């Protein structure tokens, strides 16, 4: 199924393909103990994610930053402050795993390069996402954050540039919204693209509020 229908672009499930019946809590335990990329990481692995089977909203990010690596809490940094502002929610709601899942492409901080944080290594998603995604059956909204995440989650439906993908947000349907990364490093992008705050952010808040209002 496609991102337009509210489900991720298909990706190889990797080595966890043989464990389709693994319970979610067992799977999260395995993810948190993962050391597959240890030799390539600048720090000891510290996988960061937030999931539950009842979550209605998925924040599909890229990889934890340095501050998140230190705290072990997803989006516990200025990027998270801006993202929560876009969503129109506070920290209490954002960190309610029963309502909001946070699943990056890579669960560990990849390190920093000359132009900011390094791209998320693909091994992480290829290994774990195929088993994790089917456990999140109640999702009604997926926020796909950043260029790397859009290429991963949206596949061929992503445009050639982040700006073009975000500008085409209406064609992804009611269950998916592509967003720029909320990092302060992108302040110039926000200045050059005022339509995002004017047109897209109100839609983010409307869709988030609608999903949070759903009662099972």
C-alpha positions as CSV (number, residue, x, y, z in Angstrom):
1,X,0.0,0.0,0.0
2,X,1.1,3.6,-0.6
3,X,1.8,6.6,1.6
4,X,-1.2,8.2,-0.1
5,X,-3.5,5.7,1.7
6,X,-1.9,6.3,5.0
7,X,0.5,3.4,5.0
8,X,4.2,3.4,4.5
9,X,6.0,2.8,1.3
10,X,7.1,-0.8,1.3
11,X,10.7,-1.5,2.3
12,X,12.7,-4.7,2.9
13,X,11.9,-6.0,6.4
14,X,15.4,-7.2,6.9
15,X,16.5,-9.8,9.5
16,X,13.3,-9.5,11.6
17,X,11.2,-10.8,8.7
18,X,11.3,-14.3,10.4
19,X,9.6,-12.9,13.6
20,X,6.2,-11.6,12.3
21,X,4.4,-12.7,15.5
22,X,6.7,-10.9,17.9
23,X,4.7,-8.9,20.4
24,X,5.2,-5.2,20.4
25,X,6.8,-4.9,23.8
26,X,9.2,-7.8,23.0
27,X,10.1,-6.1,19.7
28,X,10.8,-2.8,21.4
29,X,13.1,-4.6,23.9
30,X,15.0,-6.0,20.9
31,X,15.3,-2.6,19.3
32,X,16.5,-0.9,22.4
33,X,19.2,-3.6,22.7
34,X,20.3,-3.4,19.1
35,X,24.0,-3.0,18.5
36,X,24.2,-3.6,14.7
37,X,25.7,-0.2,13.9
38,X,27.9,0.1,17.0
39,X,31.2,0.2,15.0
40,X,30.0,3.1,12.9
41,X,28.5,5.3,15.6
42,X,30.3,8.1,17.4
43,X,28.8,7.0,20.7
44,X,27.6,3.9,22.3
45,X,24.2,2.8,20.8
46,X,21.2,4.3,22.5
47,X,18.1,3.5,20.4
48,X,15.3,6.0,20.9
49,X,11.7,5.5,20.0
50,X,8.1,5.7,21.4
51,X,5.4,3.3,20.3
52,X,2.2,1.7,21.4
53,X,-0.4,-0.4,19.6
54,X,-3.1,2.3,20.3
55,X,-1.2,5.3,18.8
56,X,-3.3,7.4,16.4
57,X,-0.4,9.7,15.2
58,X,3.0,8.7,14.0
59,X,5.9,11.1,13.9
60,X,8.1,9.6,11.3
61,X,11.5,11.3,11.7
62,X,15.1,10.7,10.6
63,X,17.4,10.1,13.6
64,X,18.0,11.4,17.1
65,X,20.2,14.4,17.5
66,X,23.0,14.8,20.1
67,X,20.7,16.2,22.8
68,X,18.3,13.4,22.3
69,X,21.1,10.9,22.5
70,X,22.0,12.3,25.9
71,X,18.5,12.3,27.3
72,X,17.1,9.2,25.6
73,X,13.8,11.1,25.0
74,X,12.7,11.7,21.4
75,X,12.6,15.3,20.2
76,X,13.8,16.5,23.6
77,X,15.5,19.5,22.0
78,X,14.7,22.8,20.2
79,X,13.5,20.8,17.2
80,X,10.9,19.1,19.4
81,X,9.8,22.4,20.8
82,X,9.0,23.7,17.3
83,X,7.4,20.4,16.2
84,X,5.1,20.5,19.2
85,X,4.2,24.1,18.4
86,X,3.3,23.0,14.8
87,X,1.2,20.2,16.2
88,X,-0.5,22.5,18.8
89,X,0.2,20.2,21.7
90,X,2.3,20.3,24.9
91,X,4.9,17.8,26.1
92,X,2.5,15.8,28.1
93,X,0.4,15.0,25.1
94,X,3.4,14.5,22.8
95,X,5.0,12.0,25.1
96,X,1.8,10.0,25.6
97,X,2.7,6.9,23.8
98,X,-0.8,5.7,23.9
99,X,-1.7,8.5,21.4
100,X,1.5,9.4,19.6
101,X,4.2,7.1,18.2
102,X,7.7,8.4,17.3
103,X,9.6,6.2,14.9
104,X,12.8,7.6,13.3
105,X,14.5,6.0,10.3
106,X,17.5,5.3,12.6
107,X,17.0,4.9,16.3
108,X,20.6,6.0,17.3
109,X,22.4,9.3,16.9
110,X,24.5,9.0,13.7
111,X,27.0,11.7,14.5
112,X,27.7,15.1,13.0
113,X,29.3,16.0,9.7
114,X,30.4,19.3,8.1
115,X,26.7,20.3,7.3
116,X,25.0,19.1,10.5
117,X,23.9,15.7,11.6
118,X,24.8,12.8,9.3
119,X,22.1,11.0,7.4
120,X,20.4,8.1,9.2
121,X,22.1,4.8,8.2
122,X,19.7,2.6,6.2
123,X,20.5,-0.6,8.1
124,X,18.3,0.4,11.0
125,X,15.1,0.8,9.1
126,X,15.8,-2.2,6.9
127,X,16.3,-4.3,10.0
128,X,13.4,-3.2,12.2
129,X,10.7,-1.3,10.4
130,X,9.3,-4.3,8.6
131,X,8.4,-5.9,11.9
132,X,7.4,-2.7,13.7
133,X,5.1,-1.1,11.2
134,X,2.4,-3.8,11.2
135,X,2.1,-3.4,15.0
136,X,0.8,0.2,14.7
137,X,-2.6,-0.6,13.3
138,X,-4.6,2.4,14.5
139,X,-2.7,5.2,12.9
140,X,-4.8,7.9,11.3
141,X,-2.1,10.4,10.7
142,X,1.6,10.2,9.8
143,X,3.9,13.3,9.9
144,X,6.9,12.6,7.7
145,X,9.7,14.9,8.8
146,X,12.7,15.9,6.7
147,X,14.2,15.1,3.3
148,X,15.7,11.7,4.2
149,X,12.5,10.6,5.9
150,X,10.3,11.6,3.0
151,X,12.5,9.7,0.5
152,X,12.3,6.6,2.8
153,X,8.7,6.7,3.8
154,X,7.1,8.1,0.7
155,X,9.4,6.4,-1.9
156,X,8.6,7.4,-5.5
157,X,5.7,9.7,-4.3
158,X,8.3,12.1,-2.9
159,X,9.3,15.0,-5.2
160,X,12.9,15.7,-6.1
161,X,13.3,18.3,-3.3
162,X,12.0,18.7,0.2
163,X,10.4,22.0,-0.7
164,X,8.5,20.5,-3.6
165,X,7.3,17.5,-1.5
166,X,6.1,19.8,1.3
167,X,4.4,22.2,-1.1
168,X,2.5,19.2,-2.6
169,X,1.1,18.2,0.8
170,X,-2.5,18.2,-0.3
171,X,-2.0,15.3,-2.8
172,X,-0.9,12.9,-0.1
173,X,-4.4,12.6,1.3
174,X,-5.7,13.1,4.8
175,X,-3.5,10.5,6.5
176,X,0.0,11.8,5.6
177,X,1.6,15.2,5.9
178,X,5.2,15.8,4.7
179,X,7.0,18.4,6.8
180,X,10.4,20.1,6.8
181,X,12.7,19.3,9.7
182,X,11.9,21.7,12.6
183,X,15.6,22.1,13.4
184,X,16.8,25.7,14.1
185,X,19.3,25.1,11.3
186,X,16.4,25.4,8.9
187,X,15.4,28.9,10.0
188,X,16.4,30.3,6.6
189,X,14.1,27.9,4.9
190,X,11.2,29.0,7.0
191,X,12.0,32.7,6.2
192,X,12.1,31.9,2.4
193,X,8.9,29.8,2.5
194,X,6.3,31.7,4.6
195,X,3.5,29.7,2.9
196,X,4.5,26.8,5.2
197,X,3.5,28.6,8.4
198,X,0.5,30.2,6.7
199,X,-1.0,27.1,4.9
200,X,0.5,23.9,6.3
201,X,0.9,24.5,10.0
202,X,-2.8,25.2,10.6
203,X,-3.6,21.9,8.7
204,X,-1.1,20.0,10.9
205,X,-2.9,21.3,14.0
206,X,-6.3,20.5,12.6
207,X,-5.4,16.9,11.7
208,X,-3.6,16.3,15.0
209,X,-6.5,17.6,17.0
210,X,-8.9,15.4,15.0
211,X,-6.9,12.3,15.7
212,X,-6.5,13.1,19.4
213,X,-10.2,13.4,19.6
214,X,-10.9,9.9,18.3
215,X,-12.0,7.5,21.0
216,X,-11.9,3.8,20.4
